[in-house]
Amino acid sequence: MITLRIRAVTYAFTFLLLSSSGSGLAQSNSGPSWFGMELPPGIGDPHSPSVDVTTARPGPVSIPRGEEQFIELEGAKLFTDVEQIISFSRHSRAEGNRVWGRITGFESAKQTLDWTAARFNEAGLVDVEVQEYPASADMWWPRDWEVKLLGNDSFGRGSRDIVLETSLPTGGSEIAGGKLTAPLILTGHISAGLAGLEVNGKIAVQRLTPLTGAYSERTATRERAQQLMRQGAVAVINVVEQTGNMHTRDFSRCNGPCFNIGTKDGEFLIAAIQQAEQAGLENELRMQLSLDAGMLTGLTGHNAMAIVPGRNGLQGENVIVNAHADGWYDAAGDNADGLAVLLAMARHFAGQENQPPRNIIFVASGGHHSTGLNGPANFVRMNPDILARTVLVLNLEHIAQFEIQSSDWSVGPKEQPMSFSITNSAPFLTELTRSGMNRYGFNLNPEFRTSAPGDLGGYRPLGLPMIQAIHSGPMYHASGDVLDTISKPGLERAARFFTFFVDAVARAEKSALAP
């Protein structure tokens, strides 16, 4: 209490001095910088996990008798491929790309697909090809940016500027002249209304709490940001409340400058605004945003494809197995794990003893994350002869990440549960899926869907049965989607399940696949 009284007297004395001098200067704060708050930690090592994976204890893989010799499907071998695929993303960052990853239209994605084609050749597949295609639209791209909270000794002596390192501009954002400075206002959670808030001329700060990844909050975040812009906000900051301090790539089309920031950066920003308001300094607290962004034109995308010939000959029917090769940041679970499983299956079926009756077409597709460069749509356009003889398409996407609980950020003993799609609900495919789940312990949600989000959209015009397991967990489109969040046993479970599934499909009567 004594300390509080002394501090109150000091502030009162300072206020009297300023008043008596006629000065219009803000109240001085001789205390510690930034109201005594702990400064944000920065981005740190974005290749390290944002959750504690040391407690993860995934169960062993169930290997049915007679399948021990399927060594191409072993988890350790797949994990090595995941690590190699991620290395193309890391090289992209080392080259200085602020938005790094295996991004279609950039060299990192082309390198990934060239490497994939080389693995197809090594495995003995035929008609190996990297197919190039032009973009159908220009792509918005941020080259450089900064989100800076401006320092002021009013917030404590030595309160320097704070750059929020996890900031990322959302798609379509632009700033006239490249820079703006404005005061801040807290607008609450994206679930809250905006009645009574005066945001005109201010940078609006809103919070979102993804429970199953950014995908689940996409519409609400975008629509509320658009509403804030309509009410006069000059920019919007999305505080993504997850864990650690990650980049998050999502929430485009805010209709104005819009930036995401990570959890720790967001906590500091919100606390700074609250402290400034309590001290009557809200008009002194300002943020400076800068952004250099524009449209990229003339981009090209690539798909890598190869064939395991069936016993019925290359002119026979086909089964397509697809996995997109591109991804934001390290993109371990979106989709290095899916691509690694695709390669394992290619090596397995290339063995003469595993040759199926139907041809299997393996497609490592591009453009899943790039405007105007959708890989599956271009594969369909460029390969009509192959598609005319195709009976089913299967997609591998987000299939072996640890189960991360967003409630307490613990890591469970299983892999992330996945939604499973059988677009035509064929009884044979449904029974086959349940048999594979029990056979290998593959963690699928018990109720199957007929909708098929993700990379299958480009194949939808074919009207074929489409199959997919997918999840959008807490690391979705975040820089925390790193190697250490991938389960080695989970990779093997996925590889064995899908190999079992495709082998049965490649042998089944066509009437069973599309009754």
N, C-alpha and C positions, 0 to 999 in steps of 0.2 A: 504493500500500500504506500509506503514511503516513497518508493521509486516512482510509482504512478503519479503521486502528488508533485514531486519535483519535476517530472516530465511535463505535467500539465501547466505548472507555473512557468517553466521555460518556454513552452509554446505560447502561453498567454503574453509573456514579456516580449517575445519576438513579434507577435502580432501588434502589440502596442507600438513598438519601435517602427514597424513598417507603416502603421496608420499615421503616426505623428510626423513621419517624414514626408507624407503625401505620396509615397511611392505606390505604383500600381503593380509591383512585382508580386509573384506568388509567394506564399508562405515558404520559408526556408526550413529544411529538415536536416539537422546536423547528425541524425542517427545513421545507422548502417545503410548501405545502398539498397535500393529497391525494397524499401519498407522492411528490411531485415529478412527478406525471403531468400530461400535457397534458389540459386539460378538453375535454369534447365540444363540437363546434362549434354545436350547436343545429340547428333545422330549416332555417335560411337562407331562400332564396327557393324555395318549393315548386313554382313555375311554371317553374323552370329545369331543364334536363336533369341527371340524375345521372350520365350518361356523356358522354364527349367525342364529340359528333356532328360536330365540325368535320372529321374525317377521312373521313366518309361520302361516297362517290362513287358513287351509284347510276347504273347504265347508262341510256342513253337508251331511250325507249319505241319499240318496233317498231310502226309504223303501216302496215298494208297499203295498197296502192294503192286509191284510191277512198274511203278513210275519213278523209282529211285534213280533210274538211268537217264531221266530227263534233266541232265545237268545244265542245259542252257537256261533252265528256269530257276536256278538257285538264286536266292536273295542276294548273296554277297556279290555275285557276278553282275546282277542288275544294278546294285548300288554303285558299283564302279562306273557303269554307264551313266547313271544319274549325275554322278560327280563330274564326269567329262562334259556332259551336256550343260551343266551349270557353269562350267569354266568359260564357255562362250559368252555368257552374261557377264561374268566377272571381268573378262577381257574388255568388254564394252565399257564398263565403268572405269577400268584402268586407262582407257583411251581418253577419258575426260567427259563422257556423256553423262549429263546430270540425270536424265531419265535413261537408265541403263537397262539392258536385257537383251533378249533374242528378238528384236523387233523387226517384223517384216518391212522391207523397204530399206533396211540398213545392213551393213556388211555382216554383223553378228548373226543374223538369221540365215543369210546365205551360207556362211561358214558352217553353221549347224546342219543345214541340209546337205551340203557337200560331204560332211563327215558321215551323215546318215547313209548317203548313197554308197560311200566307201564301205560301210559295214554290210550293206546289202550285197555288194560285190564279193566281199570276203566270205560271206555265208553261202555263196553259190546261187543266189537268186538270178533270174533272167530278166531281160528288158529293163535293166536299171536305168533310170533317167531322172535328171533334175529339170523339170519343166518350168520355164519362165513365162510370166504373164504380166501385162501392163495394169496399172491401177485404173479403176473406173471413176475415181474421184480424187481430188486433192486431199491432203491430210494436214490438219492443224498440228503444230508442233511447238513446244516451248524450248527455246535455246538457252535462255538464262533468266533468272528471277531472284528476288529477295523479299522476304517479309521481315521487317525490322521494327521493333518496339523502341521508340526514341527515348533516350535517357534524359534525365533532368535532375539537378540537385535537389529539387523540391521533393523528390521521392527518397531522399537520403543522399548524403554526400558521396560522390563517386559513382552515382547511378549512370552507368555508361549505356550506350545503345546495345540492345540484345537482338541478335539475328536468330530467328526461329528456324533451325537447320532442317527440320522435318517438313517444311512447307513444300507444297507441290501445287502448281496451278491446275485447275480442272479444265477439261476439254472445251475449247472455244473461247477461253478467257483472253481478253485484250485490255490494254490500258492506253488510252490516247496520250501520246507523248512519252509513253514508256514508264511514267512514274506518277504516283499520287500520294498525298499525305492527308490524313483526316483523323478526327477523334474517333473513339471506339464506343460501342454500346453492346451490352450483353442482351441477347434476345431469348435466352433460355434454350430448352431442348426442342428438337424439331417436332416433338409431339405437342408442344404448347402453342396457344394462339398468339396473335400479334396485336391484339386490341390494346390501345393506349400507349404503344411504343412509338416514340418519335425518333425515327431512324434517318430522317432526311439529312443528307450531307455527311453521314457517318459510315464507318466500317462496322457492319453488323457481325457479331460473333454468335454462332449457333452451335449447339452440341448435338451429337448423335452417338448412340450406343449400339453398335452392331452386335447382335446376339449370335448370328450365324455367318458373319462376314459382311463386308461392305455391300454386297449384292442385295442383301435384305433391306437395306435402308436407301437404296438408290432413288426410288421415285419420291419418297417423302422429303429427302434432302434437297433434291433438285427443285421440286415444286415450292418448297418454303423459301429457298434462295431466290427463286424467280419472284415470289411475292414480296420479299424484302427489297429487291431491286425496284419493283413497281412502286413501292412506298417511299422511294428516294434514297435508299442506301447506295453508297458509291462503290462498295465492294462487300463481299461476304467471306468470312473465315469459318470453315467447318472444323470444329474440334472433334476428332475421331477418337472416342473414348474406348480404347481397347487395352493394350498393355505396352509397357516400355515406351519407345519413342520411334515409331516407324513412319516411313512414307506409305501413303495409301493412294492408289491410282484409280479414281472413280468419280462419279457425280458430275458429269459434263452438262453443258448447256444451261448454265445459271443465268444467262442473259446479262452478263456483266463480269467484272473481274472476281474470280472465286478461287480460294486457296484452301487446301486441306492442311492440317497440321496434326502431329502426333500427340499422344496422350500426355506425356510430360510437358511438352511445349504448351499444350492447351491448358494444363493445370496452372502453369506459371502465368499465362496470359490472363486467365479468368481471375486468379487471385490478385494480379496487379490492378486490374480494372476495379475490383471490389475494394481494394485498399485505397486506391485513388478516390473513389466515391466517398468512402468513410472519412477521408481527410479533406474532402471538399476540393480535390484537385483533378476532378474528372476532365475538365477542359484543358488541363496541362498534359494529359496522357494522350499521346498521338502515335500513330503507326504509319510507317512509310512502306509502300508497296512498289516494287519495280518489276517489269516483265518485258522480255523481248521474245515475242512469239509471232508466228506467221504460218502460212500455208506452204506445204511441200508439194511440188509438182513433179510429174514425170517419174514417179517411183515404179519399181517393178517388184513383183513377188515371185516366190518359188515354191513348188511342191517337189518332193522326192518320191518316186514310185518304183516298185519292183514287183516281180511275180514269182510265186512258187507254183510251178506248173502242176496241175492235177493229173491223175492217171487217165482221165478222159480226154486229155489234150488241151492245148492252148485255145482251141476254138470252142471248148466246152463252156459250161457255166462258171460264174465267178462269185466269190465272197470277198467283199472289201473290208479290210481292217484299217481304220484311220486313227491317227493321233496328231494333234497339232504340235508343231515343234517350237513355236514362238512363245514369248511370255514376258511379262514385266518383271524387272529386277532379277534375282537369281531364279525365280520361278521353278522351284523344286517340285512342288505339288501341282503346278499349273504351267507347264505340263511335262516336266522332265521325267516324272515317274511314268506317265502314260507312254511317252516316246521310248523309254527304256524297256517297258513291257512289250511294245510293238517289235522292237529289235530282237528281244528274246524269243518271241513267237516266230519271227522270220527265220532265225537260226534253227529253231526246233523243227519247223515244218520243211525246211530245206533238206533235212536228213532223209535219205531215201526210205528208211524204215518208217517214217512218219508221213509220207506223201499221201494226201487225201485225194478222193475222186475229183472234186472240183478244184479249180485254180483259186489261189488266195492272192489277192491284190493288196499289197501293203502300201499305204499312202501316209507319208509324213507331210502334213499340210502346213501351209503358211497362212498369214493374214487373219488369224483369229482375233488379234488385238489391233489391227491396223485398218483405218478407213479406206474403203475401195479396193482392198487387196484380199478378199476372202478366198482362201485356198480351195476348200471343197467346191464352191460354186465354179471356180475356174477349172478344177479338175473335171467336173461334169461337162463343162463346155468344151474342153479340149480332148476328151476321150469318149466320144459317143459310142464307138464300137465296143469298148470294154463295158460300158454301162448297159448297153442293150442286152448283154448276156449275164448281167449281175442279178442275183436272187436275194441278197441281204447285205446291209451295211452295218458294221459294228464300230463304235467309237470308244477310244480309250482316253479318259480325261479325268484328272484329279482322283487318283485311285489308291494311293498308299501313304497318306499322311497320318501321323499320330492323331488320336482323338484328343482334341484340345477343348477343355471346358471353359467357355468364356465367362462363366459365373465366378470362378476363382482362379482361372488360368492354370489349372492343374492339367497334367498330361496323363491320360488313362492308359490301361493295359491293352487296349484294342486300337485298331485304325479308325479313322473318321468314318462313321456310318454313311452309306451312299444311297441315293435314290436310284432306282433301276427302272429303265424304260424299255418296254416292248410295245412298239407303236401300234401293232395290229392285234395285240393280246392273244396271239396264236397259242392254243393249249400246249402244243409240243414245245414251244419256246419257254412257256411259263414253267412247265414241268422240268425242263432241262435246267432252267435257272435255279429252281429250288433244290434239285439234285446236286448241282455244283456248289451251292451255298453250304449244304450239309457235308459234302465231300471234302471241302477245303477250308471251311470256316470263314469264307469271304463275307465281310460285314455289310450286308445290304439291308435296307429298310424292308420290313415284311410285306408291305403293300407296294405293288408295282404300278408304274404310271404308263400312260399312252403318249404323253407329251415328251418331247425330246429337245431340251435346251442345249446350248453349247454349240459344238462344231458341226452337229448334224444338220443345221439349217440349210447349208448349201446343197445337201443331198435330198432335201425334202421334195423338190419337184419331181423326182423320179418315181414317187409313189411306192417305194419298196419298204419291206419291213426293216425297221431300224432299231438297234439295240445299244444301250448305253448305261454305264454306271457312272455317277458323278456326284460331287458334293461341292458346296461353297462354304467352307469352314472359316474360322476366325482369321486365318492368314490370307484369305482371298484378296488378290491384287495388292498385297502389302509386301514391303521389303522384308518382313519376317518370314516369308515363305522360302526357307533356306534348307540346305542339305540335312542339317541335324533334326529337322522335323519329319523326315521320311523314315518309315519303318522298313528295315530289311526283310523281316518275315512278311510284312504286308506286301512288299513288292512280289515276293514269291507266291503268296496266296493269290494275288491278282493274276500273275502270269499263269499259274496252274489252272485257276478257274477259267480264264478266257481261252486258254489253249484247249481245255476240255470242251468248252462251249463251241468254239469254232470247228474243232474236229468233228463234233456231232452234227453241226450245221452243214459242213462240207460233205457229209455222207447221207443226209436226210433226203427224203422225197420232197420235191418242190411243193407238193400239195400240203405237206406238213408245215412248211415255212409260211405259206400264204394260203390258208384254207379258205 
